[in-house]
């Protein structure tokens, strides 16, 4: 799961709530979650993610999804 927001918490509460719902439905949820606060600062002028640490977290999540 990836949480985005223009605020400073990256939709932390929304992701927590959705995780609880998924667990209630007996779904398996990948433990690795990414929160992107102030998402407008994460995008370049072309609307692409450019920050190295964010891209590293996303690539790590992709690898985890493949293994999951």
Secondary structure as UniProt FT lines:
FT   STRAND          2..4
FT   TURN            10..11
FT   HELIX           12..24
FT   TURN            25..26
FT   STRAND          34..36
FT   TURN            37..38
FT   HELIX           39..41
FT   TURN            45..46
FT   HELIX           52..67
//
